[in-house]
Amino acid sequence: MHPMLNVAVKAARRAGTVINRASLNLERLQVDRKQHNDFVTEVDKAAEAAIIETLSEAYPTHGFLAEETGEHNIDAENVWIIDPLDGTTNFIHGFPQYAVSIALAVNGVTQQAVVYDPTRDELFTATRGAGAYLDRRRLRVATQDRLVSSLLGTGFPYREDQDLEKYLKIFAEMTRQCAGLRRPGAASLDLAYVAAGRYDGFFESDLKPWDMAAGALLITESGGLVGNYRGEEGFLKSGEVMAANPRIFAQMVQCLSKYSNT
């Protein structure tokens, strides 16, 4: 394992310990609203602090782009992109679908990725050019070649500033085009599931870099494709992402490109 990836795994597991401990006593959680349906808890903050402390001890000159604490030294060559608890709404309701997501960008290109599911103790990792793994098992995207037979993941709008009506049109069309749609509520895990072949594809808009960076590298290192709804790059900035194996990806572009905001 690459030394930087090894440190990221250590950080993710520390955060997972914080999350698992808190999950045993959810009724005592302090929950704040960032905006409508967008929550943050003391656990998000504590998990992020554990991650940043671990990474900073090993790499004091590196920068950070983190969901709760924002930007720090992001002009550095090495920048860690962190979501300490992706799926906070699930977590506060005791729904076991959430994850820690950590990625390292070097000169703007994601090189290392960790998505850790503390409820199942599943560790997804990737290093650019060296493949993606679930624990020690090499990952490959699914081999499905027909969209009509595919199981897709997605995410619904949950904030007031998002276009729910537009998304309902997308949802209706994609429901007709595939075998099933799932919306568990943690995009980093959804992307990891594409890499692991559990989903045949995934799409969502209005995401942040910390939702996507690690999962996207997992997918490309597993033989899949990631882009916006047109199949193009720039999804980390636009927040509009689509991922699948190459054959399903092309079929999803035909359905989703007309809905692209980019």
Contacts in CASP RR format, 6 or more apart in sequence:
PFRMAT RR
TARGET T0000
AUTHOR 0000-0000-0000
METHOD contacts of the structure
MODEL  1
MHPMLNVAVKAARRAGTVINRASLNLERLQVDRKQHNDFVTEVDKAAEAA
IIETLSEAYPTHGFLAEETGEHNIDAENVWIIDPLDGTTNFIHGFPQYAV
SIALAVNGVTQQAVVYDPTRDELFTATRGAGAYLDRRRLRVATQDRLVSS
LLGTGFPYREDQDLEKYLKIFAEMTRQCAGLRRPGAASLDLAYVAAGRYD
GFFESDLKPWDMAAGALLITESGGLVGNYRGEEGFLKSGEVMAANPRIFA
QMVQCLSKYSNT
1 9 0 8 1.000
1 125 0 8 1.000
1 127 0 8 1.000
2 112 0 8 1.000
2 127 0 8 1.000
2 130 0 8 1.000
4 59 0 8 1.000
4 104 0 8 1.000
4 111 0 8 1.000
4 112 0 8 1.000
5 104 0 8 1.000
5 112 0 8 1.000
5 113 0 8 1.000
5 114 0 8 1.000
5 125 0 8 1.000
5 127 0 8 1.000
7 54 0 8 1.000
7 55 0 8 1.000
7 58 0 8 1.000
7 59 0 8 1.000
8 55 0 8 1.000
8 80 0 8 1.000
8 102 0 8 1.000
8 104 0 8 1.000
8 112 0 8 1.000
8 114 0 8 1.000
9 114 0 8 1.000
9 116 0 8 1.000
9 123 0 8 1.000
9 125 0 8 1.000
10 54 0 8 1.000
11 50 0 8 1.000
11 51 0 8 1.000
11 54 0 8 1.000
11 55 0 8 1.000
11 102 0 8 1.000
11 114 0 8 1.000
12 51 0 8 1.000
12 100 0 8 1.000
12 102 0 8 1.000
12 114 0 8 1.000
12 116 0 8 1.000
12 123 0 8 1.000
13 116 0 8 1.000
13 123 0 8 1.000
14 50 0 8 1.000
14 51 0 8 1.000
14 54 0 8 1.000
15 47 0 8 1.000
15 48 0 8 1.000
15 50 0 8 1.000
15 51 0 8 1.000
15 84 0 8 1.000
15 85 0 8 1.000
15 100 0 8 1.000
15 116 0 8 1.000
15 118 0 8 1.000
16 47 0 8 1.000
16 100 0 8 1.000
16 116 0 8 1.000
16 118 0 8 1.000
17 50 0 8 1.000
17 118 0 8 1.000
18 43 0 8 1.000
18 46 0 8 1.000
18 47 0 8 1.000
18 50 0 8 1.000
19 43 0 8 1.000
19 47 0 8 1.000
19 85 0 8 1.000
19 91 0 8 1.000
19 98 0 8 1.000
19 100 0 8 1.000
19 118 0 8 1.000
20 118 0 8 1.000
20 119 0 8 1.000
22 29 0 8 1.000
22 41 0 8 1.000
22 42 0 8 1.000
22 43 0 8 1.000
22 46 0 8 1.000
23 91 0 8 1.000
23 94 0 8 1.000
23 119 0 8 1.000
26 91 0 8 1.000
26 92 0 8 1.000
26 94 0 8 1.000
29 41 0 8 1.000
29 42 0 8 1.000
29 43 0 8 1.000
29 92 0 8 1.000
30 41 0 8 1.000
30 42 0 8 1.000
31 39 0 8 1.000
31 40 0 8 1.000
31 41 0 8 1.000
31 92 0 8 1.000
32 39 0 8 1.000
32 40 0 8 1.000
32 41 0 8 1.000
33 39 0 8 1.000
33 40 0 8 1.000
34 40 0 8 1.000
35 159 0 8 1.000
35 160 0 8 1.000
36 159 0 8 1.000
36 160 0 8 1.000
37 89 0 8 1.000
37 158 0 8 1.000
37 159 0 8 1.000
37 160 0 8 1.000
38 158 0 8 1.000
38 159 0 8 1.000
39 88 0 8 1.000
39 89 0 8 1.000
39 92 0 8 1.000
40 68 0 8 1.000
40 88 0 8 1.000
41 85 0 8 1.000
41 88 0 8 1.000
41 91 0 8 1.000
41 92 0 8 1.000
43 85 0 8 1.000
43 91 0 8 1.000
44 67 0 8 1.000
44 68 0 8 1.000
44 84 0 8 1.000
44 85 0 8 1.000
44 88 0 8 1.000
45 68 0 8 1.000
45 84 0 8 1.000
47 84 0 8 1.000
47 85 0 8 1.000
47 100 0 8 1.000
48 66 0 8 1.000
48 67 0 8 1.000
48 68 0 8 1.000
48 69 0 8 1.000
48 82 0 8 1.000
48 84 0 8 1.000
50 84 0 8 1.000
51 66 0 8 1.000
51 80 0 8 1.000
51 82 0 8 1.000
51 84 0 8 1.000
51 100 0 8 1.000
51 102 0 8 1.000
52 64 0 8 1.000
52 66 0 8 1.000
52 69 0 8 1.000
52 80 0 8 1.000
52 82 0 8 1.000
55 62 0 8 1.000
55 64 0 8 1.000
55 80 0 8 1.000
56 62 0 8 1.000
59 78 0 8 1.000
61 73 0 8 1.000
61 76 0 8 1.000
61 78 0 8 1.000
62 73 0 8 1.000
62 76 0 8 1.000
62 78 0 8 1.000
62 79 0 8 1.000
62 80 0 8 1.000
63 72 0 8 1.000
63 73 0 8 1.000
63 74 0 8 1.000
63 76 0 8 1.000
63 78 0 8 1.000
63 79 0 8 1.000
63 80 0 8 1.000
64 70 0 8 1.000
64 71 0 8 1.000
64 72 0 8 1.000
64 73 0 8 1.000
64 74 0 8 1.000
64 79 0 8 1.000
64 80 0 8 1.000
64 82 0 8 1.000
65 71 0 8 1.000
65 74 0 8 1.000
65 79 0 8 1.000
65 80 0 8 1.000
65 81 0 8 1.000
65 82 0 8 1.000
65 209 0 8 1.000
65 210 0 8 1.000
66 72 0 8 1.000
66 80 0 8 1.000
66 81 0 8 1.000
66 82 0 8 1.000
66 83 0 8 1.000
66 84 0 8 1.000
66 210 0 8 1.000
67 82 0 8 1.000
67 83 0 8 1.000
67 84 0 8 1.000
67 208 0 8 1.000
67 210 0 8 1.000
68 84 0 8 1.000
73 79 0 8 1.000
77 106 0 8 1.000
77 107 0 8 1.000
78 104 0 8 1.000
78 105 0 8 1.000
78 106 0 8 1.000
79 104 0 8 1.000
79 105 0 8 1.000
79 108 0 8 1.000
80 102 0 8 1.000
80 103 0 8 1.000
80 104 0 8 1.000
80 105 0 8 1.000
81 102 0 8 1.000
81 103 0 8 1.000
81 104 0 8 1.000
81 105 0 8 1.000
81 110 0 8 1.000
81 209 0 8 1.000
81 210 0 8 1.000
81 213 0 8 1.000
81 214 0 8 1.000
82 101 0 8 1.000
82 102 0 8 1.000
82 103 0 8 1.000
82 210 0 8 1.000
83 99 0 8 1.000
83 100 0 8 1.000
83 101 0 8 1.000
83 102 0 8 1.000
83 188 0 8 1.000
83 208 0 8 1.000
83 210 0 8 1.000
83 211 0 8 1.000
84 100 0 8 1.000
85 91 0 8 1.000
85 98 0 8 1.000
85 99 0 8 1.000
85 100 0 8 1.000
86 98 0 8 1.000
86 99 0 8 1.000
86 100 0 8 1.000
86 101 0 8 1.000
86 186 0 8 1.000
86 187 0 8 1.000
86 188 0 8 1.000
86 189 0 8 1.000
86 210 0 8 1.000
86 211 0 8 1.000
87 97 0 8 1.000
87 98 0 8 1.000
87 99 0 8 1.000
87 185 0 8 1.000
87 186 0 8 1.000
88 98 0 8 1.000
89 158 0 8 1.000
89 185 0 8 1.000
90 96 0 8 1.000
90 97 0 8 1.000
90 98 0 8 1.000
90 184 0 8 1.000
90 185 0 8 1.000
90 186 0 8 1.000
91 98 0 8 1.000
96 119 0 8 1.000
96 120 0 8 1.000
97 119 0 8 1.000
97 184 0 8 1.000
97 185 0 8 1.000
97 186 0 8 1.000
97 189 0 8 1.000
98 117 0 8 1.000
98 118 0 8 1.000
98 119 0 8 1.000
98 186 0 8 1.000
98 189 0 8 1.000
99 115 0 8 1.000
99 116 0 8 1.000
99 117 0 8 1.000
99 118 0 8 1.000
99 186 0 8 1.000
99 188 0 8 1.000
99 189 0 8 1.000
99 192 0 8 1.000
100 114 0 8 1.000
100 115 0 8 1.000
100 116 0 8 1.000
100 118 0 8 1.000
101 114 0 8 1.000
101 115 0 8 1.000
101 116 0 8 1.000
101 188 0 8 1.000
101 210 0 8 1.000
101 211 0 8 1.000
101 213 0 8 1.000
101 214 0 8 1.000
101 215 0 8 1.000
102 113 0 8 1.000
102 114 0 8 1.000
102 214 0 8 1.000
103 110 0 8 1.000
103 112 0 8 1.000
103 113 0 8 1.000
103 114 0 8 1.000
103 210 0 8 1.000
103 213 0 8 1.000
103 214 0 8 1.000
103 215 0 8 1.000
103 217 0 8 1.000
104 110 0 8 1.000
104 111 0 8 1.000
104 112 0 8 1.000
104 113 0 8 1.000
105 111 0 8 1.000
105 213 0 8 1.000
109 128 0 8 1.000
110 128 0 8 1.000
110 213 0 8 1.000
110 214 0 8 1.000
110 216 0 8 1.000
110 217 0 8 1.000
111 127 0 8 1.000
111 128 0 8 1.000
111 217 0 8 1.000
112 126 0 8 1.000
112 127 0 8 1.000
112 128 0 8 1.000
112 217 0 8 1.000
113 124 0 8 1.000
113 125 0 8 1.000
113 126 0 8 1.000
113 127 0 8 1.000
113 132 0 8 1.000
113 213 0 8 1.000
113 214 0 8 1.000
113 215 0 8 1.000
113 216 0 8 1.000
113 217 0 8 1.000
113 218 0 8 1.000
113 221 0 8 1.000
114 123 0 8 1.000
114 124 0 8 1.000
114 125 0 8 1.000
114 214 0 8 1.000
115 124 0 8 1.000
115 188 0 8 1.000
115 189 0 8 1.000
115 191 0 8 1.000
115 192 0 8 1.000
115 214 0 8 1.000
115 215 0 8 1.000
115 218 0 8 1.000
116 122 0 8 1.000
116 123 0 8 1.000
116 124 0 8 1.000
117 123 0 8 1.000
117 124 0 8 1.000
117 189 0 8 1.000
117 192 0 8 1.000
122 134 0 8 1.000
122 135 0 8 1.000
123 134 0 8 1.000
123 135 0 8 1.000
124 132 0 8 1.000
124 133 0 8 1.000
124 134 0 8 1.000
124 139 0 8 1.000
124 192 0 8 1.000
124 195 0 8 1.000
124 196 0 8 1.000
124 214 0 8 1.000
124 215 0 8 1.000
124 218 0 8 1.000
125 132 0 8 1.000
125 133 0 8 1.000
125 218 0 8 1.000
126 132 0 8 1.000
126 133 0 8 1.000
126 195 0 8 1.000
126 214 0 8 1.000
126 215 0 8 1.000
126 217 0 8 1.000
126 218 0 8 1.000
126 221 0 8 1.000
126 222 0 8 1.000
127 221 0 8 1.000
128 217 0 8 1.000
128 221 0 8 1.000
129 221 0 8 1.000
130 221 0 8 1.000
131 138 0 8 1.000
131 139 0 8 1.000
131 221 0 8 1.000
131 222 0 8 1.000
132 138 0 8 1.000
132 139 0 8 1.000
132 195 0 8 1.000
132 217 0 8 1.000
132 218 0 8 1.000
132 219 0 8 1.000
132 221 0 8 1.000
132 222 0 8 1.000
133 139 0 8 1.000
134 196 0 8 1.000
139 195 0 8 1.000
139 196 0 8 1.000
139 197 0 8 1.000
139 218 0 8 1.000
139 221 0 8 1.000
139 222 0 8 1.000
140 197 0 8 1.000
140 222 0 8 1.000
140 223 0 8 1.000
141 194 0 8 1.000
141 195 0 8 1.000
141 197 0 8 1.000
141 219 0 8 1.000
141 222 0 8 1.000
141 223 0 8 1.000
141 224 0 8 1.000
141 244 0 8 1.000
141 245 0 8 1.000
142 194 0 8 1.000
142 197 0 8 1.000
142 198 0 8 1.000
142 199 0 8 1.000
142 200 0 8 1.000
142 201 0 8 1.000
142 245 0 8 1.000
142 248 0 8 1.000
143 245 0 8 1.000
144 150 0 8 1.000
144 200 0 8 1.000
144 245 0 8 1.000
144 247 0 8 1.000
144 248 0 8 1.000
145 245 0 8 1.000
145 247 0 8 1.000
145 248 0 8 1.000
146 251 0 8 1.000
147 177 0 8 1.000
147 178 0 8 1.000
147 200 0 8 1.000
147 248 0 8 1.000
147 251 0 8 1.000
147 252 0 8 1.000
147 255 0 8 1.000
148 177 0 8 1.000
148 178 0 8 1.000
148 179 0 8 1.000
149 178 0 8 1.000
149 179 0 8 1.000
150 178 0 8 1.000
150 179 0 8 1.000
150 180 0 8 1.000
150 200 0 8 1.000
150 201 0 8 1.000
150 244 0 8 1.000
150 248 0 8 1.000
151 178 0 8 1.000
151 179 0 8 1.000
151 180 0 8 1.000
151 182 0 8 1.000
151 199 0 8 1.000
151 200 0 8 1.000
151 201 0 8 1.000
152 174 0 8 1.000
152 178 0 8 1.000
152 180 0 8 1.000
152 181 0 8 1.000
152 182 0 8 1.000
152 199 0 8 1.000
152 200 0 8 1.000
152 201 0 8 1.000
152 202 0 8 1.000
152 203 0 8 1.000
152 252 0 8 1.000
153 181 0 8 1.000
153 182 0 8 1.000
153 183 0 8 1.000
153 184 0 8 1.000
153 190 0 8 1.000
153 193 0 8 1.000
153 199 0 8 1.000
153 201 0 8 1.000
153 202 0 8 1.000
153 203 0 8 1.000
154 171 0 8 1.000
154 174 0 8 1.000
154 181 0 8 1.000
154 182 0 8 1.000
154 183 0 8 1.000
154 190 0 8 1.000
154 202 0 8 1.000
154 203 0 8 1.000
154 204 0 8 1.000
155 183 0 8 1.000
155 185 0 8 1.000
155 187 0 8 1.000
155 190 0 8 1.000
155 204 0 8 1.000
156 164 0 8 1.000
156 167 0 8 1.000
156 171 0 8 1.000
156 183 0 8 1.000
157 163 0 8 1.000
157 164 0 8 1.000
157 167 0 8 1.000
157 206 0 8 1.000
159 206 0 8 1.000
162 205 0 8 1.000
162 206 0 8 1.000
166 259 0 8 1.000
167 205 0 8 1.000
169 259 0 8 1.000
170 203 0 8 1.000
170 256 0 8 1.000
170 259 0 8 1.000
171 181 0 8 1.000
173 255 0 8 1.000
174 181 0 8 1.000
174 203 0 8 1.000
174 255 0 8 1.000
174 256 0 8 1.000
175 181 0 8 1.000
177 251 0 8 1.000
177 255 0 8 1.000
178 200 0 8 1.000
182 199 0 8 1.000
184 190 0 8 1.000
187 202 0 8 1.000
187 204 0 8 1.000
187 207 0 8 1.000
187 211 0 8 1.000
187 212 0 8 1.000
187 241 0 8 1.000
188 211 0 8 1.000
188 212 0 8 1.000
188 214 0 8 1.000
188 215 0 8 1.000
190 199 0 8 1.000
190 202 0 8 1.000
190 204 0 8 1.000
191 202 0 8 1.000
191 212 0 8 1.000
191 214 0 8 1.000
191 215 0 8 1.000
191 216 0 8 1.000
191 218 0 8 1.000
191 219 0 8 1.000
191 226 0 8 1.000
191 241 0 8 1.000
191 243 0 8 1.000
192 215 0 8 1.000
192 218 0 8 1.000
193 199 0 8 1.000
193 202 0 8 1.000
194 200 0 8 1.000
194 201 0 8 1.000
194 202 0 8 1.000
194 218 0 8 1.000
194 219 0 8 1.000
194 222 0 8 1.000
194 224 0 8 1.000
194 243 0 8 1.000
194 244 0 8 1.000
195 215 0 8 1.000
195 218 0 8 1.000
195 219 0 8 1.000
195 221 0 8 1.000
195 222 0 8 1.000
195 224 0 8 1.000
196 222 0 8 1.000
197 222 0 8 1.000
200 244 0 8 1.000
200 245 0 8 1.000
200 248 0 8 1.000
201 242 0 8 1.000
201 243 0 8 1.000
201 244 0 8 1.000
201 245 0 8 1.000
201 248 0 8 1.000
201 249 0 8 1.000
201 252 0 8 1.000
202 241 0 8 1.000
202 242 0 8 1.000
202 243 0 8 1.000
202 244 0 8 1.000
203 229 0 8 1.000
203 241 0 8 1.000
203 242 0 8 1.000
203 243 0 8 1.000
203 252 0 8 1.000
203 256 0 8 1.000
204 240 0 8 1.000
204 241 0 8 1.000
205 229 0 8 1.000
205 239 0 8 1.000
205 240 0 8 1.000
205 241 0 8 1.000
205 261 0 8 1.000
206 239 0 8 1.000
206 240 0 8 1.000
207 239 0 8 1.000
207 240 0 8 1.000
207 241 0 8 1.000
208 239 0 8 1.000
209 236 0 8 1.000
209 237 0 8 1.000
209 239 0 8 1.000
212 235 0 8 1.000
212 236 0 8 1.000
212 239 0 8 1.000
212 241 0 8 1.000
213 236 0 8 1.000
216 226 0 8 1.000
216 235 0 8 1.000
216 236 0 8 1.000
216 241 0 8 1.000
216 243 0 8 1.000
219 225 0 8 1.000
219 226 0 8 1.000
219 243 0 8 1.000
220 226 0 8 1.000
223 245 0 8 1.000
223 246 0 8 1.000
224 243 0 8 1.000
224 244 0 8 1.000
224 245 0 8 1.000
224 246 0 8 1.000
224 249 0 8 1.000
225 231 0 8 1.000
225 243 0 8 1.000
225 244 0 8 1.000
225 245 0 8 1.000
225 246 0 8 1.000
225 249 0 8 1.000
226 235 0 8 1.000
226 241 0 8 1.000
226 242 0 8 1.000
226 243 0 8 1.000
227 233 0 8 1.000
227 234 0 8 1.000
227 235 0 8 1.000
227 241 0 8 1.000
227 242 0 8 1.000
227 243 0 8 1.000
228 234 0 8 1.000
228 235 0 8 1.000
228 238 0 8 1.000
228 239 0 8 1.000
228 240 0 8 1.000
228 241 0 8 1.000
228 242 0 8 1.000
228 260 0 8 1.000
228 262 0 8 1.000
229 240 0 8 1.000
229 242 0 8 1.000
229 253 0 8 1.000
229 256 0 8 1.000
229 257 0 8 1.000
229 259 0 8 1.000
229 260 0 8 1.000
229 261 0 8 1.000
229 262 0 8 1.000
230 253 0 8 1.000
230 257 0 8 1.000
230 260 0 8 1.000
230 262 0 8 1.000
231 242 0 8 1.000
231 249 0 8 1.000
231 253 0 8 1.000
231 257 0 8 1.000
232 262 0 8 1.000
234 262 0 8 1.000
235 241 0 8 1.000
235 242 0 8 1.000
238 261 0 8 1.000
238 262 0 8 1.000
240 260 0 8 1.000
240 261 0 8 1.000
240 262 0 8 1.000
242 249 0 8 1.000
242 252 0 8 1.000
242 253 0 8 1.000
242 256 0 8 1.000
243 249 0 8 1.000
244 252 0 8 1.000
END
